[in-house]
């Protein structure tokens, strides 16, 4: 990030106090933020008070959407954290570069991700994967990435990459985690579910505010060829009991690789994860919430039906994955290693402990849909919760 650009951003944001005191209205306030280099989406979420409370070299960012009432999934509020303005400027520029790369989709482009630096470093890196027959990244990026470090990795054997929907989740010799339905008739995330074609992991309750509905959710590719059907059924295997029918697919979202299942029986989705200590879901992380975790060296956790509970380092956020299918998947998270996920774990969620909860609540980072199978890289990848909210309105 160029020093001049950072200085301009810091100066413009620091003078907001003076302009607010002179009677600036909300429309002018938002226009000033955007013209000062602040992200449009972030500006719309934040209010005047957030900026008045910031230090001279700090800016507020929304790091999470959290329930005001833990038992009310519709009481979602924004949580704000103050970060160094120079760090914010670098990360926001990296997000912009990453977005433009995805839009260019030049020959040989296989994907990219943003890797925020520490707060002290005030830097960010864009990691780019290209095939050996692709264009020169330096030629394609040019001045676009001025001040941002570019890390390029070339992949030769791209023909080994496969469609994510060709992945056949199969528990193999492992024993899947079976459900223990709670006394209130709800089933937590992290246990095995079955589709007409395979086994997957159940995610926590997914909510849509427009319809005030709650859904079961798992990986879309677990339904394989069933996606043309409107009545894909999701079953819950149980120890010593018959399988229970949870519901039928209400919506497939292929780009995000999720299936939202409408309940049709006595069992309801739960905002719980069957972790070592059964954890309550209190909300979800935003894109900058994930960047904040990277800057502070924090890790993510997950509970899969086959591999159980694991933790791992975040390797990239706001990632673009073009290794599969004939389209690119946006808003991805890369974390952990390939051993953190196996067939049957798809549909589990990555999460982080809520630092402001006294009850061990967690914030959802995103879904775990697949792992790397190409040489040279090792991580789990899947769509961020913030991407689902931005594109389809769902939240946890």
N, C-alpha and C positions, 0 to 999 in steps of 0.2 A: 504494500500500500504506500503510495507516494506521500512524503511528509507534508507537502503543500495541501493535498486533498484532506488529510487527517486534520490539519490545523484549521482548515475552512469549516469542516464538520464540527469540531469542538467549539470554535468561536460562535458559529450560528446557533448551536444548541444552547450554549452558555448564556446567550443574550435573550433567550426566551422569557426569562423572569422579568426583564425590563419591559418587554412588549406586552406581557400579560398584565402587568401593573398599569399599562396605559389603556387597558380595555379591549384587548384582542378577543374576538369571538372565536368559536370552535372552528368554523370554516377557514378563517384566516390562520388559525393555529395549525391545522392539518396541512394547509398549503405551505406554510413556513417550514414545517418538518420535512416535507417531501422535497422542497427546493433546496433544503440544507443537506440533502443526501441521506435522509432517513427513509427506510423501506415503507412503501405505501401501505402494505398490509399491517405492518407493525404500528404505524401512525394511527390507523383507524381503531386499533384496540386500546391505545393508551389515551389517558386524559391529561389535562393541564397539571393536576396535582402530582402526577408521576414525575413530570419534568421539574416541577418546583422543588421536589424533595431530593433531586440528584445533586451530586457534587459538581464542581466546575469542570472536571475532566471525566465525568461519568454520564452515561445515558441509561434510561430504563428500558428493559426488554421484557416481554411476556414470556416466561419460562414454562408455564403450565396452565392448564384449564382444570380447576379443582372444584369439587362440590362444596358449597357453603354448608349444606346439611348432608352428612355422609349417607343418610338413608334416602335422600331425595336426588335421583339422577338428573333432574331438570334444574337443579340449583347451581349450575356451573358458573364459576367466577374466574377471572384472569388473575394469575399470580405474577408479580413483577419482581425483578432483580436488577440491581444497578451494576453495570459493567463498565470497564474503561472504554471511553469513546473511541480511542485509537484501535482497540481490539475489535469493537463493533464494526468500525469502518472497514477493517481488513476482512472480517468474516462476511460482511454483507457484499463486499466486492467479489469475494470468492463465490458466493452463492450466485451472483449475477453472471460471472464467467462460466460457471457450471451450467446454468440455464441456457446461455447462448450456445455453448458447445452442443448441448442436446438438440437445440433447434437447428443448428447447422447440419448435424448428423453427417459429417463428411465421410468420404469413403475410408473404410478401415476403422471407424470409431466404434468401440465396443462398450463404452461406458465411462463414467467418471464419478468422482465423489469429492466432497469438501472435507478437509481435515483441519479443524481449527487448532491454532497454537495455544499455548498457555496465555493467561492474562498478562503476565510480565513480558512475554515475547511480542505481543501485539501483532501477530502474524496469522496467516492462514495459507494452506496449500490446497491446490486442486490436483488430485491424482487421476490420471487419464490412462485408460487401456486402449490400445490400438492393435490391429492386425499388421502383419509384416508387409502387406500390400497396400497399406493405407498412405494417405498424404502425410507430409511432414507436419507435425503438430505446431512447430514454431512458425511455419508459414501460415497455418490456419488461424492460430491464435493472435499472432502479431502483437499490436498494441493493446488488444483487448484485455490482456492479463497484466498490464503494467503494474508492478509493485506486488504481484502475487506469485508465489513459487509454484512452478509447474513440475509435477513428477510424472514422467511418462514410462509406461511399461508395455513392451511389445509382446504379443502372443502370436505364436507361429501356427499351431495346430488348431485353428478355429473350427475345423470340420468336426471336432469331437464335441462341440457344444450342442446341446439338445433343447428341445422345447420343454419348458417346465411342466406342461401338462402331460408329457410322456413319462414323468417320474411316477412310478408305481409304488406308493407307500405300502410297505410290507414289513410286519414286525420281525420276520425271520425267527431267530431262536430266542429273542428276548420276550419276557413276560410283560405285557402292557399294564399300565396303571389303570385299575378299574374304579368306577365311580362309587362314592359313598354319598348318597343323596342326603342333604341336610334335613333336619326336622321340619323346616318350613317348605320342603318340597322343591328345593333348588339344587342345582348341580354346579360345582365349581369348575374353573378352568384347570387344564393340566392333566385331564384324564382322557382315556381312549374313547373315540366314537367311531362308528362304522357307517360307510356309505354303501350303495349297491355294488361298488367295485373295489373298495380298499378301506384301510384303517388310517385314521388321522387323530389329531389332538383337538380337544374342544377349547375354544377361547372364552374369555369372560364375557358377560352380557354386553351387547352392543346396542346403543340407544340411538333413535332418530327423533330429534326434537319436533320436526314438522308434523309427524303422525303420532307422536307420543307413544311409540312402540318400542319394545325391547325384543332383541333377537338372540338366538344362539348363533355362533359364528365359527367357521373353520376354514381350512384352505379350499379354494375353489377347485384346484386340480385333483383333490381327493375324489371328486365326482367323475373325473375322466370323461368318458363318452356320454355321461348322463346330462351334460350341460345343455343339450338341446331339449331336454325334457323339462316340463314345468312342475313336475311333482317329485323331484329328487328327494328321497327320504333320508333322514339322519337318525341312526339308531345308537342307543347307549347300552353297551355290554355291561353286565353287572355280575358280581361274584355270587354264585349259588342261586341265581335268579334268571328269569327270561330277559332277553333284550327288551328295553323300553323304547318306544318310538318318541323321539323328541319333537319332531316337526318336519316340515317340508320346505324346500328352498323357496324363498320369496324373491331373492335377487342374486344374480351372479355378477361379479365385477372382475372381468378377466385381466385387465391391466394391473389391478391390485392383487389379483389371485385370492379373492375371498368369496365366500358364499354366506349370505345372511339367511338364516332359517327361522321361519315363523313358528313359534310353539303351537302344538295342537293337542296337548295332553296335560296331565296333572303336574308334570315336571317343568319348572321354569328356569330360565338362565339366571346365574348368580354373579354378582360383582365380587367374586372371591377367586383366589388362586390356591390350588391345593399344594402349597409350598410346604417346606419343613414345619413352619408355623402358618396355618391357613391365614392368608393375608387378604385384607379387604382392599378393593380398588377404590381410590378416592378421586381419580381423574387421569389426566394424560399429559405427557410432555409435548411442548411445541418444538418447532425446528430450532429455535434459539435455546430452548431448554436442553435439547440434545447437545448443541454446541457448547453450552455452559458445562455440561458433564465432561465433555472431552477436555475443555480448558482446565478443569480441576482434577483430571485423572480418575474420574469415577468409572465404575463398571456397570454393566447390565446383568440381569439375571433372567432365567427362564425355567419353566417346568414343562417338560415334554412327556408324552405318554410312554415313550420308550426309554429315553436317556435320563429322565427325571430332572433334578435340579442341577443347573450349572451356572457359572458366572464367567464373564469375559470382557475384555477391553473393547471399547468402541473404536472401529477402524475407519469409519467414514460416515458422514451424514448427508442428507439431501442427495443421495447417490442416484445415478442413472444406470440401469442395467439393460444392455442390448445383447447380452450373450445368448438370449433365448428368444424364440418366436420371431415374428416379422415386425415387431414394434418394440419400442423402448419402454421400460418400466421406470416411472419417476418417483421421487420421494422415498427412496429406499434407505435402509440402515444397514451398515456392515459392522458386524461385531463378532467377538469370540473367535472360535476356530471351527474347522469343518467337523471335528469330533464332537462338537456341542449339539449336533443335530443328526438324526438318522431317519430312515424311512419310518413314517408313523408319527414323527414329531411335528410335521407340518400343521399349521393352524395354531400352534402355541404362541404365546406372546412374550416379548422381552419387556422387562420392567425395571424400575428403580425404586428404592425405598423413599417414601415421602419424608424429606428432612424436617417438615413442620408438623408431623403427626406424632402423637404420643402413644398411638395404638398400633404401630407397625404397619400403617397403610402403605400402599404402593401406587406409583404412577406408571401408566402404560407407555412404553416407548413405541412399540409396533409389533407387527406379526412376523413370525419366522416361517418363511415359505420354502426355502431351499438352502443348500450349502454349496460351496465351490466344489467343482469336480474337475477343474482345469488346473494344470500344473503351475506352480509358482505363487499361488495365493491360497489363503486358508481363512475363511470366514463364513458366518451365517448371514443370509440376506433376506430381506422382506420389507414390506411397505410400512412406513411410519404412520402412527396414529394421526398425526397432524395432516397427512396427505388425504386420509379418509375423510377427515372433517372438511378440508378445503374442497374436495371434489364431489363428495356425496352427502355431507352433512352429519354423518355418524359421529358419535363420541362414546367414550367409555365412562 
